[in-house]
């Protein structure tokens, strides 16, 4: 059914293009193809279509549609339609035919090359797309801004982070784009990706420079703060690392579960666990992720024993029931129960834990994608910074 719609739209576009072409040619006294030849092509195309030979029908219809200033946009839209419907090879052919027309106006040439570059990207021919876009960029035409966007897409796909950063910086230098939040967030993540490469190569200083650049794009970027804390931990600057992590807690409290592990390590290295416990206690009234409660219960257990931790969890769960908290409470109580009761409690713990493991911990605010793991780039909609923790994911 979809294919039939495509071909009907295609046929209407051709007829409209032919009418416009004939009208323009008459006004300008230009030579056009014979009307009989054009309609012969239409009928040949329809015959292919009726015989379920769509590719041949498209080729014939494209041949019938004359290229002139009045039908240029029709050709361009036709190619884009074919690409969206998965006929990328046909879209490439349409746009290549346009580009091959002699005397094409500069604006038409730019539009065609941009569309052809998108065709190549869709087909996975990234090197061809890059060459086309680089040509547009070198000509310094108004189309260079669109070319930069497509180049960023290519470099992100190929993980060429330095080139992606440079193209993003050029685009953000334009006043029309400098306040675009998604573009700035993406540029910050490119810096983070590049920084992680240097961390793998044990070059923390180069990684730190890239994190500073990430903050120049997005001063509150969570990932950049986490990476900077990691770098400071690696070189032994635990106070600086603590400041980075507390910044995340303050500006992005939904990510508190991501900072608890490294934050505990930093306070342990600084031999200041009481301050860490106070920090967590001060977070409780804000209705945090249940992971804060679990971290606090562990601190209470270390300081005052199992009974104190059980009492703390009982008090919290009475006010805010949570499956995750219940699992921890059961874990603490099972060793203190009798054999039969302990066995029943163990079964309950395993059952609840199994249910929790099936629940997603993160969700994309843009497309709704759900996952147990945190992704900075959504695997579904390919948007940066849209996946957030599901707060209190274990609550009733």
C-alpha positions as CSV (number, residue, x, y, z in Angstrom):
1,X,0.0,0.0,0.0
2,X,2.8,2.4,0.9
3,X,4.6,1.7,-2.4
4,X,1.4,2.5,-4.3
5,X,1.1,5.9,-2.5
6,X,4.7,6.7,-3.4
7,X,4.2,6.0,-7.0
8,X,0.9,8.0,-7.1
9,X,2.7,11.0,-5.5
10,X,5.5,10.5,-7.9
11,X,3.1,10.5,-10.9
12,X,1.3,13.6,-9.6
13,X,4.7,15.3,-9.2
14,X,5.7,14.5,-12.7
15,X,2.4,15.8,-14.2
16,X,2.8,19.0,-12.1
17,X,6.4,19.3,-13.2
18,X,5.5,18.8,-16.8
19,X,2.7,21.4,-16.7
20,X,5.1,23.9,-15.1
21,X,7.8,23.0,-17.5
22,X,5.5,23.5,-20.6
23,X,4.2,26.8,-19.2
24,X,7.7,28.1,-18.5
25,X,9.0,26.9,-21.9
26,X,6.2,28.6,-23.7
27,X,6.7,31.9,-22.0
28,X,10.5,31.8,-22.5
29,X,10.2,30.3,-26.0
30,X,12.4,27.4,-25.0
31,X,12.6,24.0,-26.7
32,X,10.8,21.2,-24.8
33,X,10.4,17.5,-25.4
34,X,7.5,16.5,-27.6
35,X,4.2,16.1,-25.7
36,X,3.6,12.7,-27.2
37,X,7.0,11.5,-26.1
38,X,6.3,12.6,-22.5
39,X,2.9,11.0,-22.3
40,X,4.4,7.8,-23.9
41,X,6.9,7.7,-21.0
42,X,4.0,8.2,-18.5
43,X,2.1,5.2,-20.0
44,X,5.2,3.1,-20.0
45,X,5.7,3.9,-16.3
46,X,2.1,3.1,-15.5
47,X,2.5,-0.2,-17.3
48,X,5.5,-1.1,-15.2
49,X,3.6,-0.1,-12.1
50,X,0.6,-2.2,-12.9
51,X,2.9,-5.2,-13.6
52,X,4.4,-4.8,-10.2
53,X,7.8,-3.5,-11.5
54,X,8.2,-0.5,-9.3
55,X,11.9,0.2,-9.9
56,X,11.4,0.4,-13.7
57,X,8.4,2.6,-13.1
58,X,10.4,5.1,-11.0
59,X,13.2,5.2,-13.6
60,X,10.7,5.9,-16.4
61,X,8.9,8.6,-14.4
62,X,12.2,10.3,-13.5
63,X,13.1,10.3,-17.1
64,X,9.8,12.0,-18.0
65,X,10.1,14.8,-15.6
66,X,12.0,17.7,-17.2
67,X,14.6,19.6,-15.2
68,X,14.2,23.3,-15.2
69,X,14.0,26.2,-12.7
70,X,10.3,25.5,-12.1
71,X,10.6,21.7,-11.5
72,X,13.9,21.8,-9.6
73,X,12.2,21.8,-6.2
74,X,10.0,18.9,-7.4
75,X,13.0,16.8,-8.2
76,X,14.6,17.7,-4.9
77,X,11.5,16.7,-3.0
78,X,11.1,13.6,-5.0
79,X,14.6,12.4,-4.1
80,X,14.0,13.2,-0.4
81,X,10.7,11.2,-0.5
82,X,12.4,8.2,-2.1
83,X,15.2,8.3,0.6
84,X,12.6,8.4,3.4
85,X,10.8,5.4,1.9
86,X,14.1,3.4,1.8
87,X,14.8,3.9,-1.9
88,X,18.2,5.4,-1.3
89,X,19.7,4.2,-4.5
90,X,16.9,5.9,-6.5
91,X,17.3,9.1,-4.4
92,X,21.0,9.2,-5.2
93,X,20.2,8.8,-8.9
94,X,17.6,11.7,-8.8
95,X,20.0,14.0,-7.0
96,X,23.0,13.0,-9.2
97,X,20.9,13.8,-12.3
98,X,20.1,17.2,-10.9
99,X,23.8,17.9,-10.1
100,X,24.8,16.8,-13.6
101,X,22.6,19.5,-15.2
102,X,24.8,22.2,-16.8
103,X,24.4,25.8,-15.7
104,X,22.8,24.9,-12.4
105,X,22.4,28.0,-10.2
106,X,24.7,28.1,-7.1
107,X,21.8,27.9,-4.7
108,X,20.4,25.0,-6.5
109,X,23.8,23.3,-6.6
110,X,24.2,23.7,-2.8
111,X,20.7,22.3,-2.1
112,X,21.4,19.3,-4.4
113,X,24.7,18.6,-2.9
114,X,23.3,18.7,0.6
115,X,20.5,16.3,-0.3
116,X,23.0,14.0,-2.1
117,X,25.2,14.1,1.1
118,X,22.2,13.0,3.2
119,X,21.6,10.2,0.6
120,X,25.1,9.0,1.0
121,X,24.9,9.1,4.8
122,X,21.7,7.1,4.7
123,X,23.5,4.6,2.5
124,X,26.5,4.4,4.8
125,X,28.8,6.0,2.1
126,X,30.2,8.4,4.7
127,X,33.4,9.2,2.8
128,X,31.5,10.4,-0.3
129,X,29.2,12.5,1.9
130,X,32.2,14.0,3.7
131,X,33.9,15.0,0.4
132,X,30.7,16.7,-0.8
133,X,30.2,18.6,2.4
134,X,33.9,19.6,2.6
135,X,33.5,21.2,-0.8
136,X,30.5,23.2,0.3
137,X,32.4,24.3,3.4
138,X,35.5,25.4,1.4
139,X,33.3,27.6,-0.8
140,X,32.0,29.5,2.2
141,X,28.5,29.6,0.9
142,X,25.4,30.1,3.0
143,X,24.9,26.4,2.8
144,X,28.0,25.8,4.9
145,X,26.0,25.8,8.2
146,X,23.8,22.9,7.0
147,X,27.0,21.2,5.8
148,X,28.5,21.6,9.3
149,X,25.5,19.9,10.8
150,X,25.8,16.9,8.5
151,X,29.5,16.7,9.0
152,X,28.9,16.5,12.8
153,X,26.6,13.6,12.1
154,X,29.3,11.8,10.1
155,X,32.1,12.4,12.7
156,X,29.8,11.3,15.5
157,X,29.1,8.1,13.7
158,X,32.8,7.5,12.9
159,X,33.8,8.5,16.5
160,X,36.1,11.2,15.1
161,X,35.6,13.3,18.2
162,X,38.2,16.1,17.5
163,X,36.6,16.8,14.1
164,X,33.1,16.8,15.7
165,X,34.3,19.2,18.4
166,X,35.8,21.6,15.8
167,X,32.7,21.6,13.6
168,X,30.5,22.1,16.6
169,X,32.6,25.1,17.7
170,X,32.3,26.6,14.2
171,X,28.5,26.2,14.2
172,X,28.1,27.6,17.7
173,X,30.2,30.7,16.6
174,X,27.3,31.6,14.4
175,X,24.9,33.8,16.4
176,X,21.9,31.9,15.0
177,X,23.1,28.7,16.7
178,X,25.1,29.8,19.7
179,X,22.1,29.3,22.1
180,X,21.0,25.9,20.8
181,X,21.0,23.7,23.9
182,X,21.1,20.3,22.1
183,X,24.1,21.4,20.0
184,X,26.0,22.6,23.0
185,X,25.2,19.5,25.0
186,X,26.4,17.3,22.1
187,X,29.7,19.3,21.8
188,X,30.3,18.8,25.5
189,X,29.8,15.0,25.1
190,X,32.2,14.9,22.2
191,X,34.8,16.5,24.5
192,X,34.0,13.8,27.1
193,X,34.3,11.0,24.6
194,X,37.7,12.3,23.5
195,X,38.7,12.7,27.2
196,X,37.9,9.1,27.9
197,X,40.2,8.0,25.1
198,X,43.1,9.9,26.9
199,X,42.1,8.4,30.2
200,X,42.5,4.9,28.7
201,X,45.9,6.0,27.5
202,X,46.8,7.2,31.0
203,X,47.0,10.8,30.0
204,X,45.0,12.6,32.7
205,X,46.3,16.1,31.9
206,X,45.1,16.0,28.3
207,X,41.8,14.6,29.5
208,X,41.4,17.4,32.0
209,X,41.9,20.0,29.2
210,X,39.1,18.4,27.2
211,X,36.8,18.4,30.2
212,X,37.5,22.2,30.6
213,X,36.5,22.6,27.0
214,X,33.4,20.5,27.7
215,X,32.4,23.0,30.4
216,X,32.9,25.9,27.9
217,X,30.1,24.3,25.9
218,X,27.8,23.2,28.8
219,X,28.9,24.4,32.3
220,X,26.5,22.0,34.1
221,X,27.2,18.9,32.1
222,X,26.8,15.9,34.4
223,X,29.1,13.6,32.5
224,X,31.9,16.2,32.4
225,X,31.6,16.7,36.2
226,X,31.8,12.9,36.8
227,X,34.8,12.6,34.5
228,X,36.6,15.5,36.2
229,X,36.0,13.9,39.6
230,X,37.4,10.6,38.2
231,X,40.5,12.4,36.9
232,X,41.1,14.2,40.3
233,X,40.7,10.8,42.1
234,X,43.3,9.2,39.8
235,X,45.9,11.9,40.6
236,X,45.0,11.9,44.3
237,X,43.1,15.3,44.5
238,X,40.2,13.9,46.6
239,X,39.0,17.3,47.8
240,X,38.7,18.5,44.3
241,X,37.0,15.3,43.3
242,X,34.5,15.8,46.1
243,X,33.7,19.3,45.0
244,X,32.9,18.0,41.4
245,X,30.6,15.3,42.8
246,X,28.8,17.7,45.2
247,X,28.2,20.0,42.2
248,X,26.3,17.1,40.5
249,X,24.3,16.5,43.6
250,X,23.3,20.2,43.8
251,X,22.6,20.9,40.1
252,X,21.4,17.4,39.0
253,X,20.0,15.6,42.1
254,X,18.4,12.9,39.9
255,X,21.9,11.6,39.2
256,X,22.8,11.2,42.9
257,X,23.0,7.4,42.5
258,X,25.9,7.9,40.1
259,X,28.0,9.9,42.6
260,X,27.6,7.8,45.8
261,X,30.3,5.3,45.1
262,X,33.1,7.7,44.1
263,X,31.9,10.2,46.8
264,X,32.3,7.5,49.5
265,X,35.8,6.6,48.2
266,X,36.8,10.2,48.4
267,X,35.6,10.7,52.0
268,X,37.2,7.5,53.0
269,X,40.5,8.6,51.5
270,X,40.1,11.9,53.4
271,X,39.3,10.0,56.5
272,X,36.1,12.0,57.0
273,X,33.2,9.5,56.8
274,X,31.1,11.5,59.4
275,X,30.9,14.4,56.9
276,X,29.8,11.9,54.2
277,X,27.1,10.6,56.5
278,X,26.0,14.1,57.3
279,X,25.8,14.9,53.6
280,X,23.6,11.9,52.9
281,X,21.4,12.7,55.9
282,X,20.8,16.3,54.7
283,X,19.7,14.8,51.3
284,X,16.9,12.7,52.8
285,X,14.3,15.5,53.1
286,X,14.6,16.2,49.4
287,X,13.0,12.9,48.6
288,X,16.1,11.4,46.9
289,X,16.7,8.2,45.0
290,X,16.5,5.2,47.3
291,X,20.2,4.6,46.8
292,X,20.9,7.3,49.3
293,X,18.9,5.4,51.9
294,X,20.8,2.2,51.2
295,X,24.1,4.1,51.5
296,X,23.1,5.6,54.8
297,X,21.9,2.2,56.2
298,X,25.3,0.8,55.3
299,X,27.0,3.6,57.2
300,X,24.7,3.1,60.2
301,X,25.5,-0.6,60.1
302,X,29.3,0.1,60.0
303,X,29.0,2.6,62.9
304,X,26.4,1.0,65.2
305,X,25.7,-2.5,64.0
306,X,22.9,-4.4,62.2
307,X,20.1,-3.6,64.7
308,X,20.7,0.1,64.2
309,X,20.6,-0.3,60.5
310,X,17.4,-2.4,60.7
311,X,15.7,0.3,62.9
312,X,16.8,3.0,60.4
313,X,15.4,1.2,57.4
314,X,12.2,0.3,59.3
315,X,11.6,3.9,60.1
316,X,12.3,5.0,56.5
317,X,10.1,2.3,54.9
318,X,7.2,3.1,57.2
319,X,7.2,6.7,55.7
320,X,8.2,5.8,52.1
321,X,7.6,2.2,51.2
322,X,10.2,0.9,48.7
323,X,10.8,-2.5,47.2
324,X,14.5,-1.8,46.9
325,X,14.6,-0.8,50.6
326,X,12.6,-3.9,51.5
327,X,15.2,-6.2,49.8
328,X,18.0,-4.6,51.9
329,X,15.9,-4.9,55.1
330,X,15.3,-8.5,54.4
331,X,19.0,-9.1,53.8
332,X,19.7,-7.7,57.3
333,X,16.9,-9.6,59.1
334,X,17.4,-13.1,57.5
335,X,20.5,-14.0,59.6
336,X,18.6,-13.1,62.8
337,X,15.5,-15.1,62.0
338,X,14.9,-18.8,62.8
339,X,15.6,-21.5,60.2
340,X,12.0,-21.8,58.9
341,X,11.3,-18.1,59.0
342,X,14.7,-17.3,57.5
343,X,14.0,-19.7,54.6
344,X,10.7,-18.0,53.9
345,X,12.2,-14.5,54.1
346,X,15.0,-15.6,51.7
347,X,12.4,-16.8,49.2
348,X,10.6,-13.4,49.5
349,X,13.9,-11.6,49.1
350,X,14.8,-13.5,45.9
351,X,11.3,-13.0,44.5
352,X,11.3,-9.2,45.1
353,X,14.8,-8.9,43.8
354,X,13.9,-10.7,40.6
355,X,11.0,-8.3,40.0
356,X,13.3,-5.3,40.5
357,X,15.8,-6.6,38.1
358,X,13.2,-6.5,35.4
359,X,12.3,-2.9,36.0
360,X,14.2,-0.2,34.0
361,X,16.4,2.2,35.9
362,X,16.7,4.8,33.2
363,X,14.4,6.4,30.7
364,X,14.8,8.7,27.7
365,X,12.8,11.9,28.1
366,X,12.6,12.3,24.4
367,X,11.5,8.9,22.9
368,X,10.7,6.9,26.0
369,X,13.5,4.3,25.6
370,X,14.1,2.3,28.8
371,X,17.2,0.6,30.1
372,X,18.9,-0.9,33.1
373,X,22.0,0.9,32.1
374,X,22.9,4.6,31.7
375,X,23.6,5.8,28.2
376,X,24.6,9.4,27.5
377,X,23.5,9.0,23.9
378,X,20.1,7.4,23.6
379,X,20.4,4.2,21.5
380,X,16.9,4.7,20.1
381,X,16.5,8.4,19.2
382,X,20.3,9.3,19.1
383,X,19.8,12.3,21.3
384,X,22.4,13.3,23.9
385,X,21.6,14.0,27.5
386,X,18.0,12.8,27.3
387,X,18.3,9.6,29.4
388,X,17.7,10.2,33.1
389,X,17.5,7.9,36.1
390,X,14.0,6.8,37.1
391,X,13.7,8.2,40.6
392,X,12.6,5.8,43.3
393,X,12.4,3.0,40.7
394,X,11.7,0.5,43.4
395,X,8.8,2.3,45.1
396,X,5.3,0.9,45.4
